């Protein structure tokens, strides 16, 4: 399948998260994907609470990384990462756009994982 043809509608988030659990992205991949999604440079992540919170959420929930490792990418303490994850979980209950953002991130990360596999870097 051509990676360029992947769309969020083709893969419900549950399938993407399952795929990513079998082919886990690196924290660097996740960081780059969040920066791509919110159209910020990596050194600008500290200026966007939403981007930082989303990164903390996906990094801890989709990779099960320790909060201190996640926080190192954004300058957040373990407690701040914990609070960010909690904020996103709360917002996901009501915020359809945020759910769409996570779908897009999942597709972007799945594309990256497929690209690595097709190049033999998995």
C-alpha positions in Angstrom: 0.0 0.0 0.0 1.3 3.4 -0.9 2.0 5.3 2.4 0.8 8.6 0.7 -2.7 7.1 0.4 -3.2 6.7 4.2 -6.1 8.8 5.5 -7.5 9.2 9.0 -10.9 7.9 7.8 -9.2 4.6 6.7 -7.9 3.8 10.1 -9.9 4.3 13.3 -7.6 5.5 16.1 -7.8 2.2 17.9 -6.3 0.4 14.9 -3.6 3.0 14.6 -2.7 2.8 18.3 -2.6 -1.0 18.0 -0.3 -0.7 15.0 1.9 1.8 16.9 2.1 -0.5 19.9 3.6 -3.2 17.6 5.8 -0.7 15.8 6.5 2.0 18.5 7.6 5.4 17.3 10.5 7.1 19.0 10.0 10.1 21.2 11.7 12.0 18.5 9.2 10.8 15.9 6.3 11.9 18.2 7.9 15.2 18.9 8.4 15.9 15.2 4.8 14.9 14.4 3.4 17.2 17.1 5.5 20.1 15.8 4.3 19.3 12.3 0.6 19.1 13.4 0.7 22.5 15.2 3.0 24.1 12.6 5.7 25.0 15.1 9.4 24.7 15.1 10.9 22.2 17.7 12.4 25.1 19.7 8.9 26.7 19.9 7.1 23.9 21.7 7.5 25.7 25.0 5.2 28.5 23.5 2.3 26.2 22.9 0.7 24.6 25.9 -1.6 22.5 23.6 1.4 21.1 21.7 3.3 20.3 24.9 0.2 18.7 26.4 -0.6 16.6 23.3 3.0 15.5 23.1 3.0 14.5 26.8 -0.3 12.6 26.2 0.8 10.6 23.2 4.3 10.0 24.4 3.1 8.5 27.7 0.0 6.7 26.5 1.2 5.4 23.1 4.7 4.4 24.1 4.4 4.1 27.9 7.6 6.1 28.4 8.4 7.4 31.8 7.2 11.0 32.5 10.7 12.2 33.2 11.9 11.1 29.8 8.8 12.7 28.1 9.4 15.9 30.1 13.0 16.2 29.0 11.8 16.8 25.4 9.6 19.8 26.5 11.3 21.1 29.6 8.5 19.9 31.8 8.9 18.1 35.1 7.4 14.7 35.7 4.5 16.3 37.6 3.9 18.8 34.8 3.7 15.8 32.3 1.3 14.1 34.6 -0.9 17.2 34.7 -0.7 17.7 30.9 -1.9 14.1 30.3 -4.7 14.7 32.7 -5.7 17.9 30.9 -5.8 16.1 27.6 -7.8 13.2 28.9 -10.4 15.6 30.3 -10.5 17.6 27.0 -10.9 14.5 24.9 -14.3 13.9 26.4 -15.7 17.1 24.9 -13.3 18.3 22.2 -13.9 16.7 18.8 -11.2 18.8 17.2 -8.6 17.5 19.7 -9.8 13.9 18.9 -9.2 14.7 15.3 -5.7 16.0 16.1 -4.9 12.7 17.7 -6.2 10.8 14.7 -4.0 12.9 12.5 -1.0 12.3 14.7 -1.7 8.6 14.7 -1.8 8.5 10.9 1.3 10.6 10.6 3.2 8.3 13.0 1.9 5.2 11.3 3.1 6.6 7.9 6.5 7.1 9.4 6.6 3.6 10.8 5.6 2.1 7.5 8.3 4.2 5.7 10.9 2.9 8.1 9.7 -0.7 7.6 9.8 -0.4 3.8 13.3 0.9 4.0 14.3 -1.9 6.4 14.9 0.2 9.5 12.4 -1.4 11.8 
